[in-house]
Amino acid sequence: MRLVVGLDKCQGYAQCAFLAPDVFTMHGEKSLVHNARVGAERREKVARAVTARPVQAIAVEGLREASDAG
């Protein structure tokens, strides 16, 4: 899986960091740090985080393929 975060869209709500802290981390109040390449073992956490994004700032490439492989 590959994550693409639109940092220009991100509002710093930190829902992704709460739901997948091993993938997303807030650095300060408005700066998001993330791991762009995520293994299939984190698929469920990433899917929850992506679903919870209030401003649609996160896109995932390969989420479905990772789901089919597991």
N, C-alpha and C positions, 0 to 999 in steps of 0.2 A: 504494500500500500504506500501511496505517496500523498502527503498532506500539502495543500496549498492554502495559505492563510492570507486573506486580503487585509493586510495591516492598515490600509486606509479605511476599511469598513469597520474594523474591530473597535468596539466602544469600551473595552476593558471590564465587561461584566464578570469575567472569570468563571463562567459556568463550565467551560472546557477544562480549566485547571482543576476545578473541584471534582469533575467526573473522571478525568484521566490525568492525574498529577504526574504520572511517569512519562507523559507525552507532552503536556502543556504546562508551562510555569509562568506566573506573572512576575515580571521584574519591575518593581515599583507599582504604581497604580494603573498605568496605562500601557505598559510595554509587555508584549507577549513573546515568550521564547518557546519554540516548539521543535520537536524532532520531525523533520520533513519525511523521513523514511521510517515506517513503522511495520514491525513484523505482524504476522497473522495472529500471534498469541495475544495481541492487544486489540484485536478487531472489535470485540464487544464494547470495551471501554471507549474506543474511538467513535464507534457508531452512536453511543449514548451522548457523547460530547458534541458530535456534529448535529444530532437531532435537537439538542438543547440550545444551540446558538441562536440568540435573539435577533441578530442582524445578518445572518447568513454569510458570515465572514470566512467560514471554513469549507473547503471542498476536498473531497477524498477521491483519488484515482485508485482503482483496484479494490475498493471495499467489497464489491459483489464477488470478485474473483477469490478474495481471501475467504469469504463466507462459503463459497462453493468448495474450496480446497479443504476446509476443516470439517 
